[in-house]
Amino acid sequence: MTAPFTPSSRAWADLSGPAITAATSDRSIAVVPIGAIEHHGPHLPLRTDALIAESVATAAVDRAVAAGIDAWLLPTVAYAKSDEHYWAPGTLWVEGTTLLDELVQIGAAIAQTPVRSVAWVNGHGGNVMLLGWLNRELRRRYGLRSFSMPSGAGGAGDGVEGPDEMGQGIHAGYGETSIVMHLAPHLVAPEMPPRNVPEKIAGHTHIGFNRKPVMFGWTSDDFGPTGVIGDATGANAAHGKVLFDRGVDFVTEALAEIDGFEFA
């Protein structure tokens, strides 16, 4: 399954053009999940990031609407900036500039409707910097209020909740594997890959992942042949549900803040 909820009355693409124009206003929020189709080790589906982003966004829109927020769910953007996995067969990716152009054009099309706010719910780390660029482009070009956020449904194992991934569980590790076990267990292979945590990088003060200030260029095969960066051993659906629920809570709360956001 793609998502645990299907609020068809809020699925943008299920309505006609005139119906969307009549149903939306300048208070409406267009919610766009964005993920990736990329290698996630030998145990997870290529659509892991798109699956998580779409599932979290769908549930969050459903909940936000129930709370009185005029949110609309747009189709998921699946092909994204996944060149860190260029080496792995099955990965489908586009250049960053190509993706930026596509997302700007999606924003331009949204701006043709009464909607003036768009929220990008992102399930793939390779999109983060590009989405920051996009937000300003859409503001400057079309006057849209554009916001980007993670799906919120991740986090490295810390030795308490799952194995200690030393802050390095960024790809196909404990968190992502657990979430897919919750959302689509039939897509998860029964055998987990071995632990692959770049412990030497974890020991650096400044260079690294997860908000360390010194970034560096890398591809996922820099860390070994599986493409996994983390520790999927011990992943389980029960913890996946916890992470999924946290993600839905986070995105729902973010949509409530977007609903009342003002620049001045």
C-alpha positions as CSV (number, residue, x, y, z in Angstrom):
1,M,0.0,0.0,0.0
2,T,1.1,3.6,-0.6
3,A,-0.5,5.3,2.4
4,P,-2.5,4.3,5.5
5,F,-5.2,6.9,4.8
6,T,-6.8,8.1,1.5
7,P,-8.8,11.3,2.1
8,S,-10.1,11.5,-1.4
9,S,-12.0,14.7,-0.7
10,R,-8.6,16.4,-0.2
11,A,-6.7,14.7,-3.1
12,W,-6.0,17.6,-5.5
13,A,-5.6,15.4,-8.5
14,D,-9.0,13.8,-8.0
15,L,-10.9,17.0,-8.6
16,S,-11.5,18.9,-11.8
17,G,-9.7,22.2,-12.5
18,P,-12.9,24.3,-11.9
19,A,-13.6,22.3,-8.7
20,I,-10.2,23.1,-7.3
21,T,-10.6,26.8,-8.2
22,A,-14.0,26.9,-6.5
23,A,-12.8,24.9,-3.4
24,T,-9.6,26.7,-2.6
25,S,-8.7,30.2,-1.3
26,D,-5.7,32.2,-0.2
27,R,-5.9,30.3,3.1
28,S,-5.5,26.9,1.4
29,I,-2.2,25.0,1.8
30,A,-1.0,22.8,-1.1
31,V,0.9,19.9,0.5
32,V,3.4,18.2,-1.9
33,P,5.2,15.0,-0.7
34,I,8.6,14.6,-2.3
35,G,10.8,11.5,-2.0
36,A,13.0,9.5,-4.3
37,I,13.3,6.3,-6.2
38,E,16.8,5.1,-5.1
39,H,18.8,2.2,-3.8
40,H,18.1,1.4,-0.1
41,G,20.3,-1.6,0.4
42,P,19.3,-5.2,-0.4
43,H,16.4,-5.1,2.0
44,L,14.2,-2.1,1.3
45,P,12.2,-1.0,-1.8
46,L,13.5,1.7,-4.2
47,R,10.5,3.8,-3.3
48,T,11.2,3.9,0.4
49,D,11.6,7.7,0.6
50,A,8.6,8.4,-1.6
51,L,6.5,5.9,0.4
52,I,7.3,7.5,3.7
53,A,6.8,11.1,2.5
54,E,3.5,10.3,0.9
55,S,2.2,8.2,3.8
56,V,3.1,10.9,6.4
57,A,1.8,13.7,4.3
58,T,-1.5,11.9,3.6
59,A,-2.1,11.2,7.2
60,A,-1.1,14.7,8.3
61,V,-3.4,16.3,5.7
62,D,-6.3,14.2,6.9
63,R,-5.7,15.2,10.5
64,A,-5.1,18.9,9.7
65,V,-8.4,19.1,7.8
66,A,-10.2,17.5,10.8
67,A,-8.7,20.4,12.8
68,G,-10.1,23.0,10.5
69,I,-7.0,23.7,8.3
70,D,-7.7,24.0,4.6
71,A,-5.0,21.6,3.4
72,W,-4.9,19.8,0.0
73,L,-2.7,16.8,-0.9
74,L,-1.0,17.0,-4.2
75,P,0.6,14.0,-6.1
76,T,4.0,12.8,-4.8
77,V,7.1,14.0,-6.6
78,A,9.1,10.7,-6.8
79,Y,12.1,11.3,-9.1
80,A,14.5,13.5,-7.3
81,K,18.2,14.4,-6.6
82,S,19.5,10.9,-5.8
83,D,23.0,11.1,-7.4
84,E,24.6,9.8,-4.2
85,H,23.3,6.5,-5.4
86,Y,24.1,6.9,-9.1
87,W,26.2,3.7,-9.0
88,A,23.4,1.4,-7.9
89,P,21.2,-0.1,-10.6
90,G,17.5,0.7,-10.1
91,T,18.1,4.3,-8.9
92,L,16.1,6.8,-10.9
93,W,17.4,10.3,-10.5
94,V,17.6,13.7,-12.1
95,E,20.1,16.5,-11.9
96,G,19.5,19.1,-9.2
97,T,19.0,21.9,-11.7
98,T,16.4,19.7,-13.5
99,L,14.5,19.0,-10.4
100,L,14.6,22.7,-9.3
101,D,13.1,23.7,-12.7
102,E,10.4,21.1,-12.3
103,L,9.5,22.2,-8.8
104,V,9.5,25.9,-9.8
105,Q,7.1,25.0,-12.6
106,I,4.8,23.1,-10.2
107,G,4.9,26.2,-8.0
108,A,4.0,28.4,-10.9
109,A,1.0,26.2,-11.7
110,I,-0.2,26.3,-8.1
111,A,0.1,30.1,-8.2
112,Q,-2.5,30.0,-11.1
113,T,-5.1,28.9,-8.4
114,P,-6.3,30.9,-5.4
115,V,-3.8,28.9,-3.2
116,R,-0.9,31.0,-1.8
117,S,0.9,28.5,0.5
118,V,2.7,25.4,-0.4
119,A,4.3,22.9,1.9
120,W,6.9,20.4,0.7
121,V,7.0,17.2,2.9
122,N,10.4,15.7,2.1
123,G,11.4,12.1,2.7
124,H,14.9,12.3,1.1
125,G,18.0,14.0,2.5
126,G,19.4,14.7,-1.0
127,N,16.5,17.2,-1.6
128,V,17.0,19.3,1.5
129,M,19.3,22.0,0.2
130,L,17.5,22.3,-3.1
131,L,14.2,22.8,-1.3
132,G,15.6,25.7,0.6
133,W,16.6,27.2,-2.7
134,L,13.1,26.5,-4.1
135,N,11.3,28.3,-1.2
136,R,12.9,31.6,-2.0
137,E,12.4,31.2,-5.8
138,L,8.7,30.6,-5.3
139,R,8.4,33.6,-3.0
140,R,10.4,35.9,-5.2
141,R,8.8,34.8,-8.5
142,Y,5.2,34.1,-7.6
143,G,4.6,35.6,-4.2
144,L,3.9,32.1,-2.7
145,R,4.6,31.3,0.9
146,S,6.7,28.2,0.4
147,F,7.8,25.9,3.3
148,S,9.8,22.7,3.3
149,M,10.1,20.2,6.0
150,P,11.3,16.6,6.6
151,S,8.7,13.9,6.9
152,G,9.9,13.7,10.5
153,A,9.8,10.0,10.5
154,G,13.4,9.1,11.0
155,G,16.2,9.4,13.5
156,A,19.2,7.3,14.1
157,G,19.1,4.6,16.7
158,D,20.6,5.9,20.0
159,G,21.2,2.7,21.9
160,V,17.9,3.1,23.8
161,E,15.5,3.2,20.8
162,G,17.3,0.7,18.7
163,P,21.1,0.0,18.1
164,D,23.5,2.9,18.7
165,E,24.1,4.3,15.2
166,M,26.2,7.1,16.6
167,G,24.2,9.7,14.8
168,Q,25.1,8.2,11.5
169,G,22.0,6.2,10.7
170,I,21.0,8.3,7.7
171,H,20.1,5.7,5.0
172,A,18.4,2.3,5.2
173,G,19.2,1.9,8.8
174,Y,17.1,1.2,11.9
175,G,14.6,4.1,11.5
176,E,13.8,3.8,7.8
177,T,13.7,0.0,7.9
178,S,11.3,0.0,10.9
179,I,8.9,2.5,9.2
180,V,8.7,0.5,6.0
181,M,8.1,-2.6,8.1
182,H,5.1,-0.7,9.6
183,L,3.8,0.8,6.3
184,A,4.5,-2.0,3.8
185,P,6.0,-5.1,5.5
186,H,5.6,-7.2,2.3
187,L,8.2,-4.9,0.6
188,V,10.9,-5.6,3.2
189,A,13.3,-8.5,2.6
190,P,13.5,-11.0,5.5
191,E,17.3,-10.8,5.8
192,M,18.8,-7.6,7.2
193,P,22.2,-6.4,5.9
194,P,25.1,-6.2,8.4
195,R,25.7,-3.1,10.5
196,N,27.5,-0.4,8.5
197,V,28.0,2.7,10.7
198,P,31.0,5.0,9.7
199,E,32.3,5.2,13.2
200,K,35.4,7.2,12.2
201,I,33.2,10.0,10.8
202,A,31.1,9.9,13.9
203,G,34.2,10.8,15.9
204,H,34.7,14.1,14.1
205,T,33.6,17.3,15.8
206,H,32.8,19.3,12.7
207,I,32.7,17.0,9.7
208,G,29.7,14.8,9.3
209,F,26.0,14.3,8.7
210,N,23.0,15.4,10.7
211,R,23.6,19.1,11.2
212,K,27.4,19.0,11.7
213,P,28.7,22.3,10.3
214,V,31.2,21.0,7.8
215,M,29.6,19.2,4.9
216,F,31.4,17.0,2.4
217,G,30.7,15.4,-1.0
218,W,30.0,11.7,-0.8
219,T,28.3,8.8,-2.6
220,S,26.8,6.0,-0.7
221,D,29.3,3.4,-2.0
222,D,32.0,5.4,-0.2
223,F,30.9,3.6,2.9
224,G,30.7,0.0,1.6
225,P,29.1,-2.1,-1.1
226,T,25.6,-2.4,0.4
227,G,24.8,1.3,0.2
228,V,23.5,1.2,3.8
229,I,24.6,3.9,6.2
230,G,23.3,2.7,9.6
231,D,22.2,-0.5,11.3
232,A,19.0,-2.1,10.3
233,T,19.5,-5.1,12.6
234,G,16.7,-5.2,15.2
235,A,14.4,-3.0,13.1
236,N,10.7,-3.7,13.8
237,A,7.2,-2.6,12.8
238,A,6.3,-1.6,16.3
239,H,9.0,1.0,16.4
240,G,8.2,2.0,12.9
241,K,4.7,2.9,14.0
242,V,6.1,5.1,16.8
243,L,8.3,6.9,14.2
244,F,5.5,7.2,11.7
245,D,3.1,8.7,14.3
246,R,5.8,11.1,15.4
247,G,6.2,12.2,11.8
248,V,2.5,12.7,11.4
249,D,2.3,14.7,14.6
250,F,5.2,16.9,13.4
251,V,3.8,17.6,10.0
252,T,0.4,18.3,11.3
253,E,1.8,20.8,13.8
254,A,3.8,22.4,11.1
255,L,0.7,22.8,8.9
256,A,-1.1,24.5,11.8
257,E,1.8,27.0,12.1
258,I,1.8,27.6,8.3
259,D,-1.9,28.3,8.5
260,G,-1.3,31.2,10.8
261,F,2.1,32.3,9.5
262,E,2.7,36.0,8.8
263,F,5.9,37.7,7.7
264,A,5.3,40.9,9.8
